[in-house]
Amino acid sequence: YKKGDGYPIMMIIGTVFAAQLGMSLAPFKSLPLVAISAYEKLSGTSVDYALYLLASLTTCLFCLLLFIALGKHLFRPDVSKLESLDIKLIIKESDMTLTGIQKLLLGFLVALIIFMMLPGFLPKDLAVTIFFKKIGNTGVCILLVALLCAIRVKGKALLPWRAMVNEGVAWPIIFILAFTLPLAGPLSDPKSGITAFMLEMLQPLFGSGSGTIFVLCMGIVAVIMTQFINNTALAVALMPVVHTYCSTNGVSSELPVILITIACCLAFLTPAASSTAAMLHGNDWTNTKSIWKIAPFLIVLSLIVASAVVILIGKVFL
């Protein structure tokens, strides 16, 4: 393939699309972690991580299937050159086999997800549920990291503490959290006027309608604004609006928090939307015309899917 061909353009945009969806998937990824932590600090309540994971996972799966369908039936890039491709030249047989240590680490990753979800599925009065709720997600992470550091393989720790701290910790995310979380309180403080200003601007959209209308409006606002404003900063800025509106009108806040978080991850139409979007627009194998031809379809249809999934899950579980 050469530059300008349809298939490389579709795959590069698809890779960015999948990466952005993946960013929304788990509540411990950077943007969801910052956004949800900001809301929890602001409201003093916790978001149901099991509900979030169910909504984001379902949305991701449907959106990826949607991308494949759009490529096959609407954009139709030429894939005939792939017929003669020998996949073994790219991926060796040995690459497909996990070692014992890799399986063990994969098990710890699964355990992390299960332990974070467990309190949302088990009865609230069970000792296990009370224990995991008491230690919280931070406690779960500390517990698993401690176990990894304690397990030794061939005389060495499975997780070397110093190497993990120096190379394995996503320090930029930590610094973002340290900077944005303290701002959540001042942003929502009535004296700042920021929340009142945003509510005044958005009030004509959702008025005094139902909670469902509010959820849909916040999703639309988030997905439009995030194309021109850094997605993490926008997610944090919208949380005081959600908290104020929901607490004033007696509406559940979990659904708008989840939809805003997912919508803010659909940020790749303009270079200002996210760091991933900047990489997409700077790639030699894509061009602005192709991005504006394909990305709007993906963003609009993904928002429709995410909104439908979040509202449906809310009706079933809330």
N, C-alpha and C positions, 0 to 999 in steps of 0.2 A: 504493500500500500504506500501511497505518497500523500504528502500534505494536501488537504482539500478534499480527500476522499471521504465519503459518507460514514463508512464503518469506523475509522479511527476517531472521527468527531463524536459519533454516538457513544463509543466506548469511553472516551475521556470525560464527556459530560455525564455518562452513566456512572463512572467511577466516583466522580464528585458527588453525584446524587446519592449513591449508596453510602458514601462516607458521611454525608450530612445526616442521612437517616440513621446510620449507625451511631452518630453522636447523640441522637435523641433516645436511643434504645434503652440504655441502662441509667438509673438515677445517680450512679457514681461517676458518669462521664462529666466532662468539664462544664458544658453549658447547663445541663439539668442540675448538676450539683450546685452551681452558683445560684441559679434561679430558684430552685426549691429551698435551698438553705436561706436565701434572702426572705422568702415568704414565711418560712417557719420562724425565723428570728423576728419578723415583723408581727406575726399573728400570735405567736406563743403556742401554736398547735403544730402537729406533724401531719405530713402528707402520707397517704397510704401507698407505700412503695410497691406492694403487690398489684394494686389497681393501676398504678402508673406503668409498671412493666407489662402488664396485660394489654393496656391500651397502646403503648409504643410498639410492642412486638407485633401485635395484630396489624397496626398501621404500616409498619415496615414491610411485612410480608406482602400485603395487598399492593403497596406502592411499587415494590420491585416487580411483581407480576404485571402491574400496569405498565411499567417501563418496557418490559419485554413485548407486551401486546402492542404498544405504540410503535416500537421499532419494527415489529413484523408487519403490521397492517397500515400504518400511517406514513412513517418516514422511510421505511424499506431501503436501508443501505445495502450496497452490493457486498454479499458475503461469499461469493463464489470462490474467491481466492483461498478461503479457509478449507476448502475440500481436500486440497493436497497437503495440508499441514499435518506433520507427524508430531503429536503432542509429547511423545517420549523424548524429543529433542529439547523440550522446554522443562518438563517435569520427569525426573528419574523415579524408578520404582522405589528406591530407598527413601526418597523424600516423602513418600506416602505412608511410611511406617513410623509410629511413635515409639520412642524409647520409654523405659520404665519411669524415668524421672519426669519426662514430658507428660505421661499419663497421670502421675501423681499430682503434678502442678495443675493439670486440667481438672482433676478431682477437687482441688482446693478452690479453683475458680467457680465450679458448679456449687460447691459448698457455700461460697460467699453469696451467690445469688439466692440460694435456697434459704439461708439464714436470714437474709434481708427480707425475703418474702414471707417467711414462716408466720410472723405475728398477724399478718393480714388474712391468713387462711384458717388458723387454729382457733378454738374457743378462747375467749379472753381470760377465763379464770384458770386455764391450765398453767402449771408451774413453768413449763417450757416457754409459753407465750409471755408470761410475766417477766421471766429472766431476760429474754431477748429484747423486750420492750424497755426494760430497765437499763440494759447496757447500751442500747441503741446501735445504729449502724457503725458509729465510731468504735464502739466496744467490740463489735463483730470483727472489724478489720484488724484491731489490735490483737484479738485472740488468735486469728488465723496467721498473722505475721509472726506472732510469738511461737506458734507451733512450727512454722516453716524454719524459723531460726534455730529451734531446738532439735529438729530432725537432722541427723548427720548421715551423709553418704560418703563412704570411703574416707572417713575421718574429717570431712569438711561439711560445714553447715549447708543445708539445702538452699538457704537464703542468706548469703553473707550480708550482715547488717551494714557494714561500711559501704560496700559496693551498691547496695540497694539505695542508701541515703544519697550517695554521690551521683549515681547514674540512673536509678530506677524511679525516683520520685519526680513527678511532674511539677517542679517548683513554680513554673509560671502560673499554673492553676492555683497553687497555694497562695501566691502573691495576689492573684486576682480576687480570691476569696477574702484575703486580709484587707484588700482595698474596698471591695464592693459591699461586704456584709455590714460594716459600720455605717455605710451610706443609706441602708434600707430604712433605718429609723428616721433620720433627718428628712429623707425624701417623702415619708408619709406624715411627717409632723405638719399639723394644720398651719403652723406659723410660716412654713416654707412656701405654701401656696401652690406647690407643684401638683399635688394630687387634685386639688380643687380645680386647677386650670385644665388638667387632662380630663377630669370628669365633666367639666363644662363643655369641652370640645367633643367628647364622645357621647354625651347624654342624648343628642338628637338621634344617634344611631340606635341605642337600645332603650331609651326612654324609661318607662316604668313597666316594661314588658316582662315576660317570664324569664326564669333562669336560663332556659334553653336559648332564648334570643340573645341574652347577655353573653353566653358562651360562644355562640356563633360570631357575634360582633367582635369580641376580643380576639378570636382566631383570625378574622379578616384583617383587623387593624394590625395585629402582630405580623402577619405574613406580608402585608404591604410595606409597613414601616421598616421591617428587617432587611428589605432589599436595598435600603439607602442608609441605614444606621447599623453600627456594629451589633450583631445579634445578641451577644451576652449582655451588653449594656442595656439594650432595649428590654430584654426579658426582666432584668432587675427593675427597670423603671416602671414597667407595667404592673408589678406585684402590688405596690401600694394602691393602685386603682382597683384591683381585684379585691383586696382586703377591705377597703373602704366601702365599695359598693355592696359586697356580699354581707358584711357585718351590719350595714344600714338596712338592707332589704331582706335579711334573713335567708339568703340564698347560699347553697353549698359552694364552697370555694375550690374544692378539689378539681372539678371538671375544667373550669377556666384556667387554673394553674397548669394542668396537664396539657391542655390544648395550646396554650401560649408557648409552653416549653417546646412542644413538637413543632409548632408553626415557626418559631424563631430559628429552628434548625434548617428550615427550607430556605436558606439564605445563600443564593449563588447566582442571582440574576445580574447584579452589578458588582464591580470590584470592591465597593465599600461595604458590601453585605457581611462578609466574613473573611478570615484569612484564607480559607479554602477557595472562596470565590475569587480572591485576588490571584491565587495560583492558577485557577481555571482560565481567567482572562489573560494571564501572562504566558500561557502555553502556546508554543509555535504551531501545534497541530490543530488548534481551534481558532476561530475568529469570532468577532462580536456579532456578526450577522447570524452565524449558526447558533450561537448561544441564545440570542433573542428569538430565534425560530423554534428552538426545542424547549428551553428552560421554562417559559411561561406555561406551556401545556403541563409539564411535570409539576410545577408549583401549584397551579390552580386545581388540578385533579387530585394531587396529594392532600391539599387542604380539605377538599370535599370528603376524601376517604377518612382523613384524621378526624374531622368533625363528626361524621357519621359513626365512626367507631367509638369515640369518646362519649357522645350522647347516648348511644345504645348501651355501652357499658355502665354509664351512670344510671340509666333506667333499670338495669338488671341488678346492680350491686348497691346502689345508694337509695 
